[in-house]
Amino acid sequence: MAQMRVKDQDLVIDQIKSEVSSQGLEALKNRKNTQEILCILDANIDEIKTLQAQKDELGKTIKKIKTSMNERVDKFNKQFSTEDGSQSWSNHLYFRGIDLNSASYGEGIPEYKIEWNMSRKDSKALETKLRLQTMGTDFDVYKLIDDLISEFSS
């Protein structure tokens, strides 16, 4: 008998492997417990598809609600914005209104806090007034505090 070339051996090996794999796959598919688990997996996949569709709808609804919240807060804050109308974080020291953190990356629950800070103009006026009135030694610090709170909180 003549010797087979390596290339031909590889072809025969591949053909045998393919047929053995095909027979093994068919035997696995025909097992009773394989059919049972495949039915369960198909049912689970269908359930996940339904839940995913619901999740997608809920995500859209949540996004709409968050957008609405942001728009309402922006509108509200325009009435109570800082003196120059700026609401930037760099000017947060003088921010007045509702600070809404709506978890803009889509995850998490929105949070808010209400803030009211003195305007820049009032803050500077307070500093000036306090410094001028305390230059001398003839003042009652408690009365001065009460007077300044009354003046700047009205």
C-alpha positions in Angstrom: 0.0 0.0 0.0 1.3 3.4 -0.9 1.9 6.0 1.6 -0.6 9.0 1.8 0.7 12.5 1.5 0.3 14.8 4.5 -2.1 17.1 2.7 -4.3 14.1 1.8 -4.2 12.9 5.4 -5.4 16.3 6.5 -8.3 16.1 4.1 -9.3 12.7 5.4 -9.0 13.8 9.0 -11.1 16.9 8.4 -13.8 14.8 6.6 -13.9 12.3 9.5 -14.0 15.0 12.2 -16.8 16.7 10.3 -18.9 13.6 10.1 -18.3 12.6 13.7 -19.2 16.1 14.8 -22.3 16.1 12.7 -23.4 12.7 14.1 -22.7 13.8 17.7 -24.6 17.1 17.2 -27.6 15.2 15.9 -27.5 12.8 18.8 -27.3 15.7 21.3 -30.2 17.5 19.6 -32.4 14.4 19.8 -31.9 13.8 23.5 -35.0 14.4 25.6 -33.3 16.7 28.2 -31.7 18.7 25.4 -35.2 19.4 23.9 -36.5 20.4 27.4 -33.7 22.9 28.1 -34.0 24.3 24.5 -37.7 24.9 25.2 -36.9 26.6 28.5 -34.2 28.8 26.9 -36.5 29.8 24.0 -39.2 30.8 26.6 -36.6 32.7 28.6 -35.4 34.5 25.5 -38.9 35.5 24.6 -39.5 36.8 28.2 -36.3 38.8 28.0 -37.3 40.3 24.7 -40.6 41.4 26.2 -38.9 42.8 29.3 -36.2 44.6 27.2 -39.0 46.2 25.2 -40.6 47.4 28.4 -37.3 48.6 29.7 -36.7 50.6 26.5 -40.2 52.2 26.8 -39.5 53.0 30.5 -36.2 54.5 29.5 -37.9 56.8 27.0 -40.5 57.7 29.6 -37.8 58.5 32.2 -35.9 60.6 29.7 -39.0 62.6 28.9 -39.7 63.2 32.5 -36.1 64.2 33.2 -36.2 66.6 30.2 -39.5 68.1 31.5 -37.9 68.5 35.0 -34.9 70.3 33.6 -37.1 72.6 31.5 -39.3 73.5 34.5 -36.3 74.1 36.8 -34.6 76.3 34.2 -37.8 78.3 33.7 -38.2 78.6 37.5 -34.6 79.6 38.0 -34.8 82.4 35.5 -37.1 84.2 38.0 -34.6 83.7 40.8 -31.2 83.8 39.0 -28.2 85.6 40.1 -27.9 89.4 39.7 -26.4 89.2 36.2 -28.5 86.3 35.1 -25.5 83.9 35.1 -26.1 80.4 36.3 -22.7 79.0 35.6 -21.0 76.8 38.1 -18.1 79.3 38.3 -20.7 81.7 39.7 -22.3 79.1 42.0 -21.3 81.2 45.0 -24.1 83.6 44.1 -26.6 81.0 42.8 -30.3 81.3 43.7 -32.9 78.7 42.9 -33.1 75.0 42.5 -30.0 73.0 41.7 -31.2 69.9 39.9 -28.9 67.0 39.3 -31.1 64.9 36.9 -28.5 62.1 36.5 -28.0 63.1 32.8 -26.1 59.9 31.8 -29.4 58.0 32.1 -28.7 56.2 35.3 -29.8 57.1 38.8 -32.5 59.0 40.4 -32.5 62.8 40.1 -31.7 64.9 43.1 -32.2 68.5 43.9 -31.4 71.1 46.5 -32.8 74.6 46.9 -30.2 77.3 47.3 -30.3 81.0 48.0 -27.1 82.9 48.2 -26.5 86.6 48.6 -25.9 88.4 45.3 -22.4 89.5 44.4 -23.5 93.1 44.8 -25.0 92.6 48.3 -22.1 90.5 49.4 -19.6 93.2 48.4 -21.8 95.9 50.0 -21.9 93.8 53.3 -18.1 93.4 53.3 -17.6 97.1 52.7 -20.1 98.2 55.4 -18.7 95.8 58.0 -15.1 96.8 57.3 -15.9 100.5 57.5 -18.0 100.2 60.7 -15.4 98.1 62.5 -12.4 100.3 61.7 -12.8 102.0 65.0 -13.2 100.5 68.4 -16.6 101.9 69.3 -19.1 99.3 68.2 -21.2 96.5 69.7 -20.4 93.4 67.5 -23.8 91.7 68.4 -25.8 94.7 67.6 -23.8 95.2 64.4 -24.5 91.6 63.3 -28.2 92.0 64.0 -28.4 95.3 62.1 -26.5 93.9 59.1 -28.7 90.8 59.0 -31.8 93.0 59.1 -30.5 95.3 56.4 -29.3 92.6 54.0 -32.1 90.1 54.4 -34.9 92.5 53.4 
